[in-house]
Amino acid sequence: MVNPLAGADHQIAGWFHVHLSQAFVNLLRVFSEPGSAQWIGVVLFLAVIFFVWKRAWPALVTMIVAVPGGMLLNELLKLAVHRHRPFLDGWFVDWSGYSFASGHTIGATLLYGQLLLFLLPLMRSKRWQRLTILSAAMLVMLVGFSRIALGAHYLSDVIAAMVLGVLWLMICALLLKPMRRRVVAAVAIAVEEPRPATAATVEGHASARPLSPIS
């Protein structure tokens, strides 16, 4: 299969490899962390506990199918494509395995994309919706940039990971369409604070009390 980005892939990877410094590598590793398996595992663990506690079963199923399921498919894709990484030697190299597509990038795309799909229906303000979408997109792009700059992946690996991640989220949304309304409702119930019974009772009595005639 012909890669139209082959020239850009090698030029960008070579440029960053020459200009890497200890401080830059340390910064890039920080940017890369939100897409790491350890970070995603912690967030997923907390999300599973939260959904189980709130008995939000549709949201739990959606989260598991979308994020770990998509990451597993990406690992199978790596084995099928068998593309080697830009650099495997160097004092900063802490990775192994194959390159296409970027695991960090697709993990970030799936995790923050699915959380975004959970949160957007709960936001009434368009401004907050746009800000949340922009923040998630910036986080994913930052993870992708860090993987390119470190030499762990080519540009095409990162772009493919983002595209595949979005496509998998769309497929999950389509396949789990019968559960979609229940997912949104479950998350809404989970995040809303229950009204105190006393307050509701007082309001009920106040509304039921007849008005006194004006003399």
Contacts in CASP RR format, 6 or more apart in sequence:
PFRMAT RR
TARGET T0000
AUTHOR 0000-0000-0000
METHOD contacts of the structure
MODEL  1
MVNPLAGADHQIAGWFHVHLSQAFVNLLRVFSEPGSAQWIGVVLFLAVIF
FVWKRAWPALVTMIVAVPGGMLLNELLKLAVHRHRPFLDGWFVDWSGYSF
ASGHTIGATLLYGQLLLFLLPLMRSKRWQRLTILSAAMLVMLVGFSRIAL
GAHYLSDVIAAMVLGVLWLMICALLLKPMRRRVVAAVAIAVEEPRPATAA
TVEGHASARPLSPIS
3 9 0 8 1.000
3 156 0 8 1.000
5 154 0 8 1.000
5 155 0 8 1.000
5 156 0 8 1.000
5 159 0 8 1.000
6 156 0 8 1.000
8 155 0 8 1.000
8 156 0 8 1.000
9 86 0 8 1.000
9 154 0 8 1.000
9 155 0 8 1.000
9 156 0 8 1.000
10 86 0 8 1.000
10 154 0 8 1.000
12 148 0 8 1.000
12 154 0 8 1.000
12 155 0 8 1.000
13 86 0 8 1.000
13 87 0 8 1.000
13 148 0 8 1.000
13 151 0 8 1.000
13 154 0 8 1.000
13 155 0 8 1.000
14 86 0 8 1.000
16 148 0 8 1.000
16 149 0 8 1.000
16 150 0 8 1.000
16 151 0 8 1.000
17 86 0 8 1.000
17 87 0 8 1.000
17 151 0 8 1.000
20 92 0 8 1.000
20 149 0 8 1.000
20 150 0 8 1.000
24 149 0 8 1.000
25 92 0 8 1.000
25 150 0 8 1.000
28 146 0 8 1.000
28 149 0 8 1.000
28 150 0 8 1.000
29 146 0 8 1.000
29 150 0 8 1.000
31 142 0 8 1.000
31 143 0 8 1.000
31 145 0 8 1.000
31 146 0 8 1.000
32 104 0 8 1.000
32 143 0 8 1.000
32 144 0 8 1.000
32 146 0 8 1.000
32 147 0 8 1.000
32 150 0 8 1.000
33 39 0 8 1.000
34 108 0 8 1.000
34 112 0 8 1.000
34 139 0 8 1.000
34 142 0 8 1.000
34 143 0 8 1.000
35 103 0 8 1.000
35 104 0 8 1.000
35 105 0 8 1.000
35 107 0 8 1.000
35 108 0 8 1.000
35 111 0 8 1.000
35 143 0 8 1.000
36 104 0 8 1.000
40 67 0 8 1.000
40 71 0 8 1.000
40 107 0 8 1.000
40 108 0 8 1.000
40 111 0 8 1.000
43 111 0 8 1.000
44 63 0 8 1.000
44 67 0 8 1.000
44 68 0 8 1.000
44 111 0 8 1.000
47 63 0 8 1.000
47 115 0 8 1.000
48 60 0 8 1.000
48 63 0 8 1.000
48 64 0 8 1.000
50 56 0 8 1.000
50 190 0 8 1.000
51 57 0 8 1.000
51 59 0 8 1.000
51 60 0 8 1.000
51 63 0 8 1.000
51 186 0 8 1.000
51 190 0 8 1.000
52 60 0 8 1.000
54 186 0 8 1.000
54 189 0 8 1.000
54 190 0 8 1.000
55 186 0 8 1.000
56 183 0 8 1.000
56 186 0 8 1.000
56 187 0 8 1.000
56 189 0 8 1.000
56 190 0 8 1.000
57 186 0 8 1.000
58 176 0 8 1.000
58 179 0 8 1.000
58 182 0 8 1.000
58 183 0 8 1.000
58 186 0 8 1.000
59 118 0 8 1.000
59 183 0 8 1.000
59 186 0 8 1.000
59 187 0 8 1.000
59 190 0 8 1.000
61 176 0 8 1.000
61 179 0 8 1.000
62 114 0 8 1.000
62 172 0 8 1.000
62 176 0 8 1.000
62 179 0 8 1.000
62 183 0 8 1.000
63 114 0 8 1.000
65 172 0 8 1.000
65 175 0 8 1.000
65 176 0 8 1.000
66 110 0 8 1.000
66 114 0 8 1.000
66 168 0 8 1.000
66 169 0 8 1.000
66 172 0 8 1.000
67 107 0 8 1.000
67 110 0 8 1.000
67 111 0 8 1.000
67 114 0 8 1.000
69 168 0 8 1.000
70 106 0 8 1.000
70 107 0 8 1.000
70 110 0 8 1.000
70 165 0 8 1.000
70 168 0 8 1.000
71 103 0 8 1.000
71 106 0 8 1.000
71 107 0 8 1.000
71 110 0 8 1.000
73 168 0 8 1.000
74 101 0 8 1.000
74 103 0 8 1.000
74 106 0 8 1.000
74 107 0 8 1.000
74 161 0 8 1.000
74 164 0 8 1.000
77 100 0 8 1.000
77 101 0 8 1.000
77 164 0 8 1.000
78 97 0 8 1.000
78 98 0 8 1.000
78 99 0 8 1.000
78 100 0 8 1.000
78 101 0 8 1.000
78 103 0 8 1.000
79 98 0 8 1.000
81 98 0 8 1.000
81 100 0 8 1.000
82 98 0 8 1.000
83 98 0 8 1.000
83 99 0 8 1.000
83 100 0 8 1.000
83 157 0 8 1.000
84 98 0 8 1.000
84 99 0 8 1.000
85 95 0 8 1.000
85 97 0 8 1.000
85 98 0 8 1.000
85 99 0 8 1.000
85 151 0 8 1.000
85 152 0 8 1.000
85 153 0 8 1.000
86 99 0 8 1.000
86 151 0 8 1.000
86 152 0 8 1.000
86 153 0 8 1.000
86 154 0 8 1.000
87 93 0 8 1.000
87 151 0 8 1.000
87 152 0 8 1.000
88 96 0 8 1.000
92 150 0 8 1.000
95 152 0 8 1.000
99 152 0 8 1.000
99 153 0 8 1.000
99 154 0 8 1.000
99 157 0 8 1.000
100 154 0 8 1.000
100 156 0 8 1.000
100 157 0 8 1.000
100 160 0 8 1.000
101 157 0 8 1.000
101 158 0 8 1.000
101 160 0 8 1.000
101 161 0 8 1.000
101 164 0 8 1.000
102 144 0 8 1.000
102 147 0 8 1.000
102 152 0 8 1.000
102 153 0 8 1.000
102 157 0 8 1.000
102 158 0 8 1.000
102 160 0 8 1.000
102 161 0 8 1.000
103 161 0 8 1.000
104 143 0 8 1.000
104 144 0 8 1.000
104 146 0 8 1.000
104 147 0 8 1.000
104 152 0 8 1.000
104 153 0 8 1.000
104 161 0 8 1.000
105 140 0 8 1.000
105 143 0 8 1.000
105 144 0 8 1.000
105 147 0 8 1.000
105 153 0 8 1.000
105 157 0 8 1.000
105 158 0 8 1.000
105 161 0 8 1.000
105 162 0 8 1.000
106 161 0 8 1.000
106 162 0 8 1.000
106 164 0 8 1.000
106 165 0 8 1.000
107 161 0 8 1.000
107 165 0 8 1.000
108 139 0 8 1.000
108 140 0 8 1.000
108 143 0 8 1.000
108 144 0 8 1.000
109 140 0 8 1.000
109 161 0 8 1.000
109 162 0 8 1.000
109 165 0 8 1.000
109 166 0 8 1.000
109 169 0 8 1.000
110 165 0 8 1.000
110 168 0 8 1.000
110 169 0 8 1.000
112 136 0 8 1.000
112 139 0 8 1.000
112 140 0 8 1.000
113 136 0 8 1.000
113 140 0 8 1.000
113 169 0 8 1.000
114 169 0 8 1.000
114 172 0 8 1.000
115 136 0 8 1.000
116 132 0 8 1.000
116 133 0 8 1.000
116 136 0 8 1.000
117 169 0 8 1.000
117 173 0 8 1.000
118 183 0 8 1.000
118 184 0 8 1.000
118 187 0 8 1.000
119 132 0 8 1.000
119 187 0 8 1.000
120 129 0 8 1.000
120 132 0 8 1.000
120 133 0 8 1.000
121 184 0 8 1.000
121 187 0 8 1.000
121 188 0 8 1.000
122 184 0 8 1.000
122 187 0 8 1.000
122 188 0 8 1.000
122 191 0 8 1.000
123 129 0 8 1.000
123 132 0 8 1.000
140 162 0 8 1.000
144 153 0 8 1.000
144 158 0 8 1.000
144 161 0 8 1.000
144 162 0 8 1.000
145 158 0 8 1.000
147 153 0 8 1.000
147 157 0 8 1.000
147 158 0 8 1.000
148 154 0 8 1.000
148 155 0 8 1.000
148 158 0 8 1.000
173 180 0 8 1.000
176 183 0 8 1.000
END
